[in-house]
């Protein structure tokens, strides 16, 4: 039985990736969440935490470059939501 995953499923998957330090699947879940709710800063923050934890244990050697590659398309939306929230 197939179903379309919604916000709850993708959010739970992203959090599980944070707990398990799974960068690869975390990026997939984060991309889906960025499409579904681009102004939710928590999704960005959790992805950053995944990268940080992974970099601390040495599995991501160029985390900064990866972060920019993935987040660049979404940064204007994040910036606007931050400015509007002030």
Number of C-alpha atoms within 10 A of each C-alpha: 2 4 5 5 9 11 13 10 13 19 19 12 17 28 20 14 21 22 12 13 21 17 21 10 15 24 18 14 22 23 20 18 22 20 10 13 11 18 20 15 15 10 20 20 11 18 23 18 15 24 24 17 19 19 17 11 10 11 13 15 12 11 16 13 9 12 14 12 10 13 17 10 11 16 15 13 15 17 13 11 15 13 8 7 7 5
